[in-house]
């Protein structure tokens, strides 16, 4: 059951990273190139979104959840990076950029393009894959009953 929850968390993290991170990157790049007189409210919103995406990634990487929570987004990011390295046109064609899509999705697509072409997705994919290699992440949590039984066995004198 823990791994099913981890898989679902991984899907949510993948969507949040791709669309939230892509949208925030696009907004930050647009605000940086064309400063506005409104005080840069959109820039602050984009930076807040980046911080939220980073916080979620940090919690998933450092938290004690199923390793599938980091495996799913890492494989999506690394696979997309490998496709980009092998066939750039095909990888870029996977980015949503058609005008018939919602404007937020198109903005996120522009940010995804920047993150993919600069190698940020590759770095995040490797960082998300490292917790999968830790054997302690795959083992379930120990219950108090098991610890109590081990303590009893330790107090019984045995042969040395």
Secondary structure, DSSP 8 states (H G I E B T S, - for coil): -HHHHHHHHHHHHHHIIIIIHHHHHHHHHHHHHS--TT-SHHHHHHHHHHHHHHHHHHHHHHSSS-THHHHHHHHHHHHHHHHHHH-HHHHHHTS---TTS-HHHHHHHHHHHHHHHTTHHHHHHHHHHHGGG-HHHHS----HHHHHHHHHHHHS----
